[in-house]
Amino acid sequence: MIDRPSGGEHVVLVHINFPVGKMAQDLDEFKELALSAGAQVVAVVTGTRRSPESRYFVGSGKAEEIRDVVVAHQAQLVIFNHDLSPAQERNLERLVNCRVLDRTGLILDIFAQRARSFEGKLQVELAQLKHLATRLIRVWTHLERQRGGIGLRGPGETQLETDRRLIRNRIKTITTRLAKLRAQRELSRRARRKATIPTVALVGYTNAGKSTLFNRLTGAEVYVANQLFATLDPTLRRVEFPETGPFILADTVGFIRHLPHDLVEAFHATLEEVSEADLLLHVIDAHDEQRDIHIEQVNHVLAEIKADTVPRLLVYNKIDLLSGVQPAIDRDDDQQIKRVKISVTKNLGISALLTAISEVLGREVAEQEIILTPKQGKLRAELYARNVVVAETTDEEGCHHVVVRMSKVELERLFR
């Protein structure tokens, strides 16, 4: 829809160092993003500025350096580790004579590759269209339909106006479909709440090991890869352990520094699984030198989706890569859980994690005897359906003495 140079796989990366703040980005993470998108990085251009330049984002000298690098390596695409304005993208493309992409465009491309479900594809398309809508300025000027002369008069609408109208209509259609899917998710959540089954959601920085932990706890086969944004589509599974009783475990999309706002907005229906959860397992790569920065970024996104008030359990993963660190539950002076140290790949600390989940959810599991009258046959059937009955005897009056193993909280809810 846009008259721009075509892209390719041979890529030049551009990273500019700014003072610490909103413009500051991480070069190593940028390289990982490019590799996750399938790029073949032929060169990396770096520089330092106090603030962006309005025409090229970088200075004219640096822009010419980028052009020379593109020519020398016959690159097909230039990717900036920063957000560019539409005008800056166009000016750079005219100068370097190849496609220019910013950080948001790169992340959108990765999301487009990873989306598998119908809902995921709709969410990615919505974010792409919102990003594209800002790029429809002064393009297609050679194809305006408002022309003079007999047989040359168009419908009174330029190509730019047509493109904008088509995008608005498509955004409206996708938003309507996502609203229906959102309503369906809400019905599912109501059913789970009615069944008194809590939801535990995995959150964390991308590539922290959330999907690996999900597979370990559920026995599922969710796609796992050592790359950013390996998981986009949320997956929910019911799991049941003696330590915790039944709960729903949700695997969600990973977060990243300066996650584009359009993506957060587009994935709002999916991220509601996080904001509506009873407990968040914040999975952290313990071996990552920037783990503290990543924790802050995850907290920022959680606040943006209004999930910062949900109870949270810090799970430090990959401790097998650290020397002298053993799986354990760390507590503060008040004996409240601060963090759990585990290694999913080495199967270390999983039992400690389940104990911590049970404690935080307040789901202390114990065996207890309850007496049910003959009129409480529906409740007795529900106990058997939940597979929590350990033993049962019947007295002379026809009452059932049922020994159950379940959480006290769940039992109290049944008798309300």
N, C-alpha and C positions, 0 to 999 in steps of 0.2 A: 504493500500500500504506500510505501515511502520510497522516493527516488533517491536512494543512497547506494554507495558501493557495497558489493556483496562481501561477506566475511569469509573466513577460512580457519584452518586449524593451526597454521604457523603464526604465532602470536608474539608480540612485543609487549611486555608489562611495564607500566609506568607507575612508580611509587614516589610520592613527594612527602618529605618529612616536615610536619608542622609542629608548632609548640603543642604541648599536651592540652587536649580539649576535644571538641566534637569532630575536628578535622583529622585528628591523629588516628592512624590505622597501623595494623601490624603487617609487615612485609611477608613473613613466613606464612601467615594465615592466607594472605592474598595469593601466594604461590599455590597453596593447597586448593584454594577455590578454583584457580585456573586449571589445575590438573584434574580436579573433580569434574570439570566441564568438558574434559577431553582435549584440552589445548596442548599443543606442542610448543613449549616456551623456547624461543630462539634467542631472546635477549631481554635484559631487565635494565630499564633506565631509571635512575634515582636522582633526586635533587632535594633542595631545601628552600622553603619559602616561609615568610611570616603570614602571608594571606594569599588567596587565589587571585590570579589576574583575570580581568573580565573577558578578554578576547579568547585566549587559549587555555585558561586555567593556570598554565605555566607561563613563564616569560617567553618572549619571542626567540631568544637564543636557545632555550631548552626545547621549544617546539621544533626549531630547525634541526637540533640534535636528534630528536625523535624521528624526524623525516629521513635523516641520513642513515639512521639505524634500520629503518624500514626498508630503504633501498638496498643497503648492504646485505641484509639477510633475506630479501625478497619476502617480507612478512605480508600476511593477508589481513591481519587484524591487530589493532592496538587497544589494549584494555587498561583503563585507569583505575587505581585503587581508591577512587573518590567519586563522589556524585558530580556529574557535569550538567550544566544547563544545556537545553537544546541548541542554543546559539553556539556554545563552546564546542559541542560535538560537531556541528556543521562546519565551523571554522577550521577545526583540526582535520576533518576529513578532506576539505579542499586543499589543505597544506600538505598532508602526508599521502594523499591520493589512495587511501584505503579505508576500510570501515573502522570506526572508533566506537568503543563500548565503555560505559562507566561501571562502577561497582554494582549498582542496583541492576543494571541490565545483565551482568554476569550471573548474579544470584538468581534472577528470574529464569535465565537459560538453564541453570542447574535444576531448579524446581521443575521446569517443563520436562526435563529428561527423566526425573525421578518419579513424577506422578504416575500412579497406576490405576487408582480407582476413578470412577466417574466423578465423584465429588472432588477428589484431588485435582483432576484435570480442569474442572470448572473453576476452582479456586485460583489455580495458576493462571488460567486464561483471564480471569477478572483482574488480577494484579498486572498482567502484561498489558491489557487494554488501557487501564488507568495510567500506566507508565507511558504507553504509546500516545495517548491523547495529548500529552504535553509536548510530544515531538512532532506534531502536525502543524507546525508554524512555518509559513512561507515555503512549503514544498509543493510540488506538482504545479508550479506557477505557469509552466509551459503547456499545461493541459486544461486551462480554465475554459469553461463551457460558455461563458458570457462573451459572445463574439458578435460583431456586426455583420450585416449582409444577409441576403436571402438564402435560406437553407443552412445557415451557420449559427442561427440563434439557438442556444440551448434552453434548458428549462429555467433559466434564471438562477442557477446555483453553480458556484465554482466547484472544482474537484475537491478542494479543501473542505468546503462546507458539506459536500456529499460524504466525504470520509468521516468527518466529525459526527454527522447524523447516523451513519452506519455503526460507528463505535458506540454512540449513546444508546442506540437500540439494542445492540448486543449486550452491553453492560446491564441494561434493564432486564433483558431476558435471563442472563446468568444470575443476577441478584434475586430474581423471582424463584428460580430453581433452587438456589442455595437456601432461600427462606423456607421452602418446603422440606428440604433435607434437615434444616435446623429444627423444624417442628417435629420431624420424625425422631431426631436424637433426643429431644425433650421428652417425648413419649417413652422412649427406652429408659431414660433416666428416672422418670416417675415410676416405672415398673420396678426398677432396681430399688428405689427408695421404699416402695410399698413392700417389697420382699425383704427389707431391712438388710440388704447386702451392701456393705460399704464399697466405695471406689477408691483405688489407689492409683495415682497417675505418676508416670515416670517423666521427669523434666530434667533439663540440663543443657549444657553447651553441646553443640554438635560434635559427634565422634567421641563422646565420653564413655560409651559402652552401654547405653540405655537398652538398645535392642538385644544385645548379648545377654544382659540381665533378664530381660523379658523372656527370652527363649529358655533361659536356665530355670526360671520360676514356673513357666507355663508348659514347657515341653513343646512349644510352638516352633515354627520354622520361619520366623520373620527374617527378611533379607538383612544380612549383616555384611558390612564391608568397611575397610579402613579408609574411609573417605568422608568428606563433609556432606551432610544431608542425605545419608543413605536411606533414611526413613522419612517419608512425607505423610503417607496415609496412616491415620490412627488405627490401631488394632486393639481390640478389647477381648480379654479371655477371663473366664471364671477359674479361679484357682482355690485350692483348699489344702491347708496344712493343719496338723494337730495343734501346732503352736498358735495359729491365728484364726482358725475357722475359715469359712468361705469369704472371699472378696473378689471384686472385679479389678483386674490389673489393666491399665491403659498405657500403651506405648505411643508417644507423641513426637512431633517434629522437633528437631534440635534447634536451639537458639544460637545466635551469633552476634558479634559486636555490630552495632548500628544496623540491625535488621530493618530492611526497608518498611516504612509505615504501610505502604499499600499491601505488602505481604501479610503483615500482622492483621490488617483489616480484612483481607480476603480470607484468611484462615481463621476468622473469628469463630465460625461454627465449630471447627475442629478444636480450637483452643478452649472452647467452653467445657470440654471434658476435663480440662485442667482446673478452671475456675469453679466447677461444680463438684470437684472431687472431695473426699473426706480427708485425704492425706496425700501430700506430694513427696515423692522420693526424688530429691535433688541429687542426681548422679554427677560426680565430679571426678575428673581425671587427676588422681593424686600425683602422678608423675609429671604433669604439665607445669612448667615453670610459671606460666601466667594464670594459674588456676584461680588466684584471688581476683584478678581482673575479670575472668570469666564468670565467677560467682556473682560479682556486682552486675554484670551485664544480664545474667539470667534474672536476678532480682528486679532489674529495671523492666524487663519484658513482662514479668509476672505482675508488676504494679500496673503496667499499661493495659493488661487484660483483666485487671481487677481480681487477681488471684493471690495477692500478697497477704491476705488474711487467712488463707488456708493453712492448717497445720503442716509443718515441713520437717522432713528428716534428711539430714545431710549424709550422703553415702559416698565415701571416698573409695573409688574403684582403682584397680591396677596397682595395688600395693606390692605385688610381686616384683615390680620394676624398681622398688625402693629397697635399700639395704636396711636390715634391722627393724622393719615394720611388720608387726604381726596383726592378724585379724582380731578385732576387739570392738567393744562398745565403750566409747569415751563419755564420761558424765561430768557435769559441773559440780560445784560445791553443794548444791541442793539435790544432787543425785538425779537431775534431769538429763536426758540423753542429749549430748552435743553432736556427736557424729558416730557413724559406724564405718569401720575399715574392712574392706573386702577385696577379693580378686575373683571376678566372675570366671575368667578363663581357667584359673587354677582351682576353682571351686572352693575358695577359702572364705570363711566368715558368713556363708549363706544362712546357717542356722542362727547366728547372732543377729543377722538382719531380720529374720522372721520373728525372733524374740522382740526386737525393737519395734517392729511394725505392730505386733500384738499389744505392746505396752502403750505406744502412742495412740492407737485407736481405742484404748481402754477396753480391749476385748480379752480379758483374762479368762482363759479356758479352764473349766473344771468339771468334774463329774458330780452330778447331784440327782437326787431322786425327787420326782414330782408325782403327785397323785391326781389322776384324771377320772372324773365321773363318767358313767356311760353316755351322758349327754355331750361330752367333749370329744366325741369320736372324730370330728373334723380336725381338731387340734392334734390329736394323736396321729392321724394320717399325715398331717403336715410335718410332724417330727420325723416320721419314717421317710417322708419324701426328702427331707434335708439330710438323711443318713447320719443322724446324731444319736440314735437310740443304741445304748450298750446292752441293756437287759430289760426284761419286763415280766412282771408277775401280776396275777389277778386275784383279788381277795374274794371272800364269800359274798360281799355285797355288790360284786361286779365292777368295783373300781380298779383301775389300772395303775400299778406302781411301776412307773417308767424311770429307768436310770438313763440319763442323757449326758453326753459330753459336748458342751457348747459354751460359748461365751456368756457371761452373766448379763451383759448388755443386751444381747440378742434374745435371751430368755425373758428378760423384763419386757421387751417390746412385744413379745408374743402374748403376754398376759395382761397387757394394757386394756 
